[in-house]
Amino acid sequence: MGRKALLTISFLFILLLAACSGGDKNVADEQEKGEGTKKGGTLVYARGADSVGLDPINITDGESIRVTHAIFETLFEYDENLELQPKLAESYEIADDELTWTIHLKKGIQFHDGTDFNADAVVFNFERWMDTENPYHIGDFPYYPFLYGGFKGDPNHLIEYVKAVDESTVEIKLKEKTAPFISYLAIPMFGMASPEAVKTYNENFYEHPVGTGPFEFESWAKNEKVVLKANENYYVEGQPYLDKLIFTVIPDNSARLNVLLAGEADIIDGMNPDDANTVEANNDLQLIKRPSFNNGFMVFNTQKEPFDNVKVRQAINMAIDKKGLVDAFYNGYADVAKNPMPPSLWGYNDEIVDYPFDPEAAKKLLAEAGYPDGFKTEIWTMSNPRPYMPQPMKSAEVIQANLAAIGIEAEIKSFEWATYLEKTGNGEHSMAMFGWTGVMADPDNFLYPNLSSTNTEKPASNRAFYVNEEFTSLLQRARVTFEQEDRIELYKKAQEIFHEDAPWVNIAHTTPPIGLASYVEGFVAHPMEIDDYATIYLSE
C-alpha cells in the first residue's frame, strides 16, 4: 500500500469498499445538464410524518434526514449509485500507520449565515459531537457513539484527536484501524453546522439549522410544514433551480394522493397499494421507484419474557406469512426479507434459508419453550407509513391474526412517530414494527447500530436489546479489517448467528414508489433517501 500518498480511485475502492472518485461537481457539466431548465418556483413535497428535529447530529429518523440533507452537507457523500464522492472535502490521505487521516477541504465555501467553512469549523463540529463536556453538546447525539465507540473520555472512543493543520486541512488520528472511516464522514448525521449559529442558538439549534447546503431554513410549523429557501450563494454555479422547497405533513396515504391529484403537492411518497397504479395511469403524473436499500422488520424485546427465549422468537418467525404480507400490502414494490441487510449490499449471505411459514411447527416450538397454550402480548406499530412499511397498521393486523392461529393473543398499540421512537428506544415494547434505510453502503451501517450489544444502553438503537457477544465481536473485527473478502466472511458469519438467534422477524426490502407531477424535472431517487433537491426544477 502506498504510504502517505493520495489514494487513487481504484485504491479507494479496494480499501474503503466503495468506489470513490474525486473532485468537485464539474461546473461545465452542471451547466450543460441545466440547459433548458427553468429557474424559480416552489416545490411541495408531501410526506407521512414530520421531522423530529433539524440538527443532523441529534437525529436518526428518515423524515428529519430528508430535510436536513437539503440544509447541511457532509465532507463526503454517496451518489445515487452508492459510490463515495467528495462533497465539502476534495481529497484525503492516509498515513503509513493506517490511523492518521488527512482531509483536504474545498475552499471558498460559506455557511448560510455568511461565515466561512474551513478547518476550524470542522474541528468545532467534531469537538461538539464527541465531547460531552463541550457547552454545545446538547442532546443524545445518538449516531456518534454508534460509530465511534462512545464519546471523548470513554474507554473505547475511537478518535484520538481532530486538529486543523491549516485553513483547509484537517488531521484526524484514530486509536485503531477503521476500514469504513471515510464512509462515516458521508453519513447525513455528520452534516457540518455553522459554529456561530450553534453558539447563537445552542439548545434551540435544532429549530434554527444553518449549514452550507443548497437550501436555507426559513420556518417550521410543527406537524404541518418545513419551509426552505434557495441558498443564493451556493458554491455550485447555477444551483439550486428552485426558489423554495416545502415539506408538508399529511399522515393519511389517500389524502396525500389526493393533494398530488389536486396539484397541491408536487411530490409524494408512502402510497397505498392502488395509489401507484393511479399515479402511473395519470398522464399528468409520473411514477418513480426508489432503488431498494432498506429493511422492514419486527423486533422482539429480547430482554423481556417470553421473548428472551429463542424458541419463542423462532416460533413467531414461522408463524408469520411474510409472503402474504408482501403480496397484500406492497403492490409488487418489495421482496420478502430473510437477512437484516438488503441483498443489494455486498456481504449479503444468500446461503441462509429463511424460516418457512409453518404454523404447526411454530406451535411445537412454543410448546417446547413452555407455552403450549400461547400467551398474551402486544404488537407495537407506527401510526405513519414508512418507506419500508407502507401500511403498518394493516401489516400489524395480519401478524396479529397469524399469531392468534398459534395461540398468541396480541394487542396492537400505535403511537405518533417521535413518541414511537422514544418509547421503543427506552425498551417499553414487547414486539414492535420497525425498519431501517441505509445511510452508508457498508454492512456495518445495517448491523452495528441495530444489533450490536454495545448499542443497548437506553435510549437504544438496538431496539431488540439483542446481546450476543460473538455476534458483536464479528462486527467489531469487521470494522478493523481492511480486506474486503475478509470482511465479507465476517459479515456472513454474523448473519448466520442472527438467523439462529432470531431477534427480529425480517419482513421486506422495498422499492418505494414516488409520485411526481409531470412537470417535476431533474429528480433522481436516491437509494438512501438523500435526494439532491438542488438539481430539481419545474418545467411549467
Residue, then its C-alpha position, 0 to 999 in steps of 0.5 A: m500500500g502506498r504510504k502517505a500518498l493520495l489514494t487513487i480511485s481504484f485504491l479507494f475502492i479496494l480499501l474503503l469498499a466503495a468506489c470513490s472518485g474525486g473532485d468537485k461537481n464539474v461546473a461545465d457539466e452542471q451547466e450543460k445538464g441545466e440547459g433548458t431548465k427553468k429557474g424559480g418556483t416552489l416545490v411541495y413535497a408531501r410526506g407521512a410524518d414530520s421531522v423530529g428535529l433539524d440538527p443532523i447530529n441529534i437525529t436518526d429518523g428518515e423524515s428529519i434526514r430528508v430535510t436536513h440533507a437539503i440544509f447541511e452537507t457532509l465532507f463526503e457523500y454517496d451518489e445515487n449509485l452508492e459510490l463515495q464522492p467528495k462533497l465539502a472535502e476534495s481529497y484525503e490521505i492516509a498515513d503509513d500507520e493506517l490511523t492518521w487521516t488527512i482531509h483536504l477541504k474545498k475552499g471558498i465555501q460559506f455557511h448560510d449565515g455568511t461565515d466561512f467553512n474551513a478547518d476550524a469549523v470542522v474541528f468545532n463540529f467534531e469537538r461538539w459531537m464527541d465531547t460531552e463536556n463541550p457547552y454545545h453538546i446538547g442532546d443524545f447525539p445518538y449516531y456518534p457513539f454508534l460509530y465511534g465507540g462512545f464519546k471523548g473520555d470513554p474507554n473505547h472512543l475511537i478518535e484520538y484527536v481532530k486538529a486543523v493543520d491549516e485553513s483547509t486541512v484537517e488531521i484526524k488520528l484514530k486509536e485503531k484501524t477503521a476500514p469504513f472511516i471515510s464512509y462515516l464522514a458521508i453519513p447525513m448525521f455528520g452534516m457540518a453546522s455553522p459554529e456561530a449559529v450553534k453558539t447563537y442558538n445552542e439548545n434551540f439549534y435544532e429549530h434554527p439549522v444553518g449549514t452550507g447546503p443548497f437550501e436555507f431554513e426559513s420556518w417550521a410549523k410543527n406537524e404541518k410544514v418545513v419551509l426552505k429557501a434557495n441558498e443564493n450563494y451556493y458554491v455550485e454555479g447555477q444551483p439550486y433551480l428552485d426558489k423554495l422547497i416545502f415539506t408538508v405533513i399529511p399522515d393519511n396515504s389517500a389524502r396525500l394522493n389526493v393533494l398530488l391529484a389536486g396539484e397541491a403537492d408536487i411530490i409524494d411518497g408512502m402510497n397505498p397499494d392502488d395509489a401507484n397504479t393511479v399515479e402511473a395511469n395519470n398522464d399528468l403524473q409520473l411514477i418513480k421507484r426508489p432503488s431498494f436499500n432498506n429493511g422492514f422488520m419486527v423486533f422482539n424485546t429480547q430482554k423481556e419474557p417470553f421473548d428472551n427465549v429463542k424458541v419463542r422468537q423462532a416460533i413467531n418467525m414461522a408463524i408469520d406469512k411474510k409472503g402474504l404480507v408482501d403480496a397484500f400490502y406492497n403492490g409488487y414494490a418489495d421482496v420478502a426479507k430473510n437477512p437484516m441487510p438488503p441483498s443489494l449490499w455486498g456481504y449479503n449471505d444468500e446461503i441462509v434459508d429463511y424460516p418457512f411459514d409453518p404454523e404447526a411447527a411454530k406451535k411445537l416450538l412454543a410448546e417446547a419453550g413452555y407455552p403450549d397454550g400461547f400467551k398474551t402480548e402486544i404488537w407495537t406499530m407506527s401510526n405513519p407509513r414508512p418507506y419500508m412499511p407502507q401500511p403498518m397498521k394493516s401489516a400489524e393486523v395480519i401478524q396479529a391474526n397469524l399469531a392468534a392461529i398459534g395461540i398468541e393473543a396480541e394487542i396492537k398499540s400505535f403511537e405518533w412517530a417521535t413518541y414511537l421512537e422514544k418509547t421503543g428506544n427506552g425498551e417499553h415494547s414487547m414486539a414492535m414494527f420497525g425498519w431501517t434505510g441505509v445511510m452508508a453502503d457498508p454492512d456495518n451501517f445495517l448491523y452495528p447500530n441495530l444489533s450490536s450489544t454495545n448499542t443497548e444502553k437506553p435510549a437504544s438503537n438496538r431496539a431488540f436489546y439483542v446481546n450476543e457477544e460473538f455476534t458483536s465481536l464479528l462486527q467489531r473485527a469487521r470494522v478493523t479489517f481492511e480486506q474486503e473478502d475478509r470482511i465479507e466472511l465476517y459479515k456472513k458469519a454474523q448473519e448466520i448467528f442472527h438467523e439462529d438467534a432470531p431477534w427480529v422477524n425480517i419482513a421486506h426490502t422495498t422499492p418505494p414508489i414516488g409520485l411526481a407531477s409531470y412537470v417535476e424535472g431533474f429528480v433522481a431517487h436516491p437509494m438512501e433517501i438523500d435526494d439532491y433537491a438542488t438539481i430539481y426544477l419545474s418545467e411549467 
